[in-house]
């Protein structure tokens, strides 16, 4: 595990708004900046953290963790489901095939949990018993395992807006995607999730839920893009303590972004609206520790952060 001293030092050296000289204008998302050049896309994963669809600041080494974990899963699952990864020329950069994003995210859930307005638990608590076309039985408790993993697609909102959970029928009625493409993505998603569950179980983790994004290559193939099973896109719980915590009505031990969401909700009463709250250094350091712990437990390898000044490192590694 990375020492607390290095994590604290990293607070002064985060990658907030990276740029690649000579690669053209950046397409900026909440966490990633990307550039297209000569048929390839170069994705720079910053240290920015978002929650409730708002960017809230930076977390030390978060970009390196996400890049490392996503690359790990892309390599592990390449034979199962095709993806866009070409290489990782920098600790925070992926070179990928340039794809046209599909207008829907595929969310897979194996437990009824969450704290956001779009979470399955929030809907269930408010009386919903059919979520995105999936019937839900009465009497479920928060954090309870579902009988089987379910697919709950989501629209992809513009930055600043909220995604909307929808059923297959609703997505098709919007005319955003063909039934054939939807069903291809659905199968890929459930296959990836089953693989992720099995791998995480071997590592002492529960893969609780996740989201997948897809794109079409220039020759029309559907591939997985963006990230797979990272602490940003997925929820992970420690397997050995889950049952005891669940029976006691306690929150599971998590290694993901949910720690920050819960802190914002309970300590700052922040759910995405209004002025951005200040996140103190100790919360940022704890978040970084959890991200790194997730990376190490998932990959089975020690995470060694690159502590160089990140923009200088990017300029060197990505020089044309």
N, C-alpha and C positions, 0 to 999 in steps of 0.2 A: 504494500500500500504506500502511496505517495505521502510523504511527511506533511504535517500541518504547516510547518515552516515554508515548504515549497508552495503549498496551496495559498498561503497568505501572501507570499512574494508574487504569485501569479495574479493577484488582484490588481497589481500595478501594471500588468503587461498583457492585458486581454486583447483579443482580436475582435474589434467592434464592427468596423466598416471596411473590409478588405477591398483592395483593388488590384487588378492585374494590368500592368503597363503593356500597351500594345495589343490587347485583346478586345478592344472596343468597349462599348457601353455595357454596364452591368444590368442584368435583370435581377432585381432585389426582392427576395422573399422575407419572411419573418426572421429566418435564421441563416439562409444561404444566399450568396450572390453567385450568379452564373454568367458565363460568357460563351459565345459561340464563335468558333474560328475554324475554317477549313474542314467543315463537316463534323467537328467534334464539339462537345460542350464541356466546359471546365467549371466544376462546381466547387466553390470555396465555402466551407462550413465555418461560420463565425462562432464566436463565444456568446452570441446573443441568446437570451432566453425569453420565450414567449409563454404566456398563460392567459387564458380567457380571451384569446385572439388579440392580445396586446404585447408589444415588445417592452420588456421591463428592465433591461440592463444586460450585463454580461456575467458569466460564470467562468472562473479560471479553467482553462484546458478543455472546456466543454466541446469545442469544435473538433479538437483532436480525438476526443473520445468517440463522438458520433461518427467521424470519418472512419476510425479504426473498427468500430463495431459493424457499421454498414458494410464495409469492405469484407469483413470476416463472413458475414451472412451471404453476401453476394457470391463469394467464392464457394462457400459450403453448399449453396442451393443451385448453383449454375446448371447442374445436370437435371435438376428437378423442374425448374422454371427458368426460362431465359431472362436475363437482365441486361442493363445498359453499361455495366462497368467495363472499362478498358484498362485503367491503371490508377495508381495513387502516387503522383510525382512529388507530393508534399504531405506532411502529416495532417493538413487540413484541406487537401484538394483531391478530388476525383476527376479523372478524365473519363468521359462517358460518351456513348453514342448520342447524337442529337436526335431527340424524339419529339413527336407531337403529343403533349399530355392529353390523356383521356379526361373527360369532364366529370368524373365521379371518383370518389375515394371508396375503397372497399374496407370496411371496418369489421373485424371478427372479434367476437366476445365469448369467453368461456365462463365468466362469472358475472353476477349482477352487482355492479359497484360503480364508483365514480362520484365526482363532486361538482361537475359543471352542469350548466343548464341542458346540455345535450346528452348527458350520461344516461345510461339505461336505468340506473338506480333512481335518479331524479324523476324520470318519467314514471317508473313503477310506483314510487312513493306518492306520486300525484294521481294514482289510480289507473294508469295505463296498463292494460293486460294484453295488448298486441303491439309489439314494437317492431316497426319496419317489416311487417308481414309475419313476424314470429310470435305465435301465441305463448303467453307466459302464465304459469300456474299461480294460483293463490297461495299466500302464506310464505313467500320467499323472504329471506332476511338479507340485509346488506352484506355483501362479500360472499354470498353463497354461490357454490358451483352450479352451473346450469347442467341440465341433463346431457346436452350436447352443445358444441360450439355453434354459434349462430352468426349469420352474415347480416350486418346492418349498414347498408350503403349510406353514403353522405354526399350531398352536393358540395362542390368546391367553390366556396365563396371568395369574392375579391378580398384583398387584404383590408382588414378593419371590420369586415362583416362577419357574420356567424354562419358556419356550415349548418345544414339542415339534414337530419336523419330521415331517410325515406325508404320505401319498399322498392322491390324490383319493378312492380307494376307502375308505381309513381314515376320512377326514373324513366321507364320506357315511354310513359305517357307524355313526359316533357319533351321527347324527341331528341334528347341529348346523345343517345347512344343506341346502337342496334341491339336486338335481343341476342344475336350471335356473339357480339363482342362482350356484352355483359356477362353472358354465361361462361365465356372463356376466362374472363377475369375472376369470376366467382370461383371457378374450379381451381385456378392458380392460387387464389387467396387461401382457400381451405387446405390445399396441399401444402402451401408454405407454413400455414399455422400449425398443422399437424406435425410437420418436421421440426418447427421451432419448439413446440411443446415437448417433443421427445428429447431434443438436445438439451433444453433447459432442465428437464427433470433429471438428467444425468449430472447436471451441474448444481443440483440442489435448489433450483429455482422453479417457480410457477410462471409460465407465460399466461398472463391473465387476459389481456386483450391487445389489439394492435390495429394499425391502419396501413393499407398498402396503396401506392399510387402506380399507375400504369401509363405507358405511352406507346405510340406506334413508331416504328423505325421507318426510314425512307422507303424500304421495300414492303411495308405494310404489316410487319410482324408486331404482335403485342408483347411487350416486355415489361418487367418490373423496373421502376425508376425511383429516384429520390433516395429512400433509405429503407432498410428492413430491420425490424426487431431492435431498434435502438431505444435508449431510455427516454427519448423524446416522443417516439411514435408508438411506444408500447408500455405496458404496465407489467412490472415484475414483482413477485412476492417471494420471500424466503419460504421454501417448502417445509422445513422442519418445524417451524413455529406457527404455520397457518392454522392448523386445526385448533390448537389451544387458544389462539387469539380469537378465532371465530366463535368458539363455544363460550368464551368470556365476553363476547360482544365488543371486542376491541378491534382497532384497525390492524390489518396485517403489516408485517415488516416489509416495507417497500424499498426498491432501489430504482427510482425513476423520478420524473418531474412532478409526480403527485405531491411530494413533500413540499414543493414550492407553492403549488395550488392551495393546499390545505393551510399553509402558513398565511398566505394572502387572505384567505377566506376567514380564518379564525382570529388572526392578529390585527388585520387591517380592514376587515369587512369589505374586501375588494373582490368583485366578481366580473370585472372588465369595464365597468362604467366609471366615469369621473376621472379626476387627476391620477396620474401614476403614483403609487406609493413608493417610498424609499425602502430598498431592501438592504438591511445592515450586512456588514462584512461577515459576521458569524453565520448568518443564514446562507450567504453565497458560498462560504467555505464548506459548510455541511452539504450543500447541494453538490458541490464539486466532488466531495468525498463519495457521495452516493453514486454519482455518474461513473466515477473511476472504479468503485467497487463492482458495479454492474458490468462494466467492461471486462474486468479481470475474471469475474465469476463466469460470464458467458463464454469468453474466449479460452479460459484456462491458462492465460499467460499474464505476466506482470505488465502493467501499463507504465511505460517510462515516458513522461512528458518531455517534449522539446521545449526548453525554457528560453530559447533565443527570442529576441525582439521579433514578433511575428511578421510584421510588414517587411522587414529587411530579409527575413528568411524566405518569404513568398517571392520577393523580387529576385532573389538568387535562384531559387528552385524553378521558377516559372519564366526565367529570362528567355526571350526568343532568340 
